[in-house]
Amino acid sequence: MLLLLNGRRLLLKLAGLFLLALLLPVMAQAADVHDWLERMSRAQKEQNYRGVLIYGNHQRWETLQLAHAVRQGVEYERLLHLTGAPREVIRQGHDVTCIHPGEHMMRFNVQANPLKRDFAYQHAAPDAYYGFTLGQQSRVAGRLAQRIDVTPKDGYRYGYQLWLDRDSGLLLRSDLVDARQQVLERFQFAAIEIGVALADSDFLPQSQGHRLAAHMASHESTDVLEQQRWQIGWLPRGFMVAASQVRAQNGNALNHPAADSGQGTLATLMYTDGLAAITVFVDDASGELPMPLMKQQWGATAAVVSYLNTDERQYRISVVGEVPLLTLEKIATSVMPQ
């Protein structure tokens, strides 16, 4: 009996060692991926760099000039469109200014740098909703880069293919891909300088036009919902409020003397799971003709517009994001007043 027990223990130990031998490469790779993503997050916030990047899809491509620096702990960014209408986005800390031709107002993402995604787990552990694996090395903008594949674990988000600079960890290229691995949108540096000294003039506007400053403030989810008097009944798991803007029915900020109160409060909410971003707009559509659900997709970006009628008003619910249309439709139809 003793020999039998010892034999079983030996078999179990050998089986455990064999299983550990199989898992060690996977565990090592997982640790490597996390190290790479942490390096990327630090590089995007701490490195000085300047370059030219292209972005778009099979329908349209654009070229931009990007500069980034950190001075006394404050991030500075300037994004200049080199194709199409002259547009600039300048960021100093949390203050973002958009300069564009004409006098019309425009909505925009408060994050200036299009390559900045929070792949370093700042929100709700994205590794619970995405798988991360190391790929092959290749060259981007003349620099050796490590590829990382990001695969969603459900059908409510897209995947990513990332190329990180071997020396600095900076993100040099990002492909957003669908379930068939088709590239919906690509951001890629064509030329880049890393670790360069940048002057004050690198962050001054170079074009004339209408200026629009962003004032999106971060909030806890429950605070936002109580303040804006709207609720979203469904979101994919892991999405949390990243920023919000609450305004009165007449368009003024809530602390403005002419602001409405009560049911006139409207809202803009931005959600993220750490990688993908979704923005929900609630606007007064009273007096407009009732419209059916509308949906449209431009490369990686999709939008859904629906209408909600209450006893007093009609509201237009617009949901925009880099996620499948199905996701936006489910969100749009779940928005209700509290």
Summary of the structure (lengths in Angstrom):
residues: 338
radius of gyration: 23.6
end to end distance: 69.8
largest distance: 89.7
contacts: 1018
relative contact order: 0.13
helix: 21%
strand: 42%
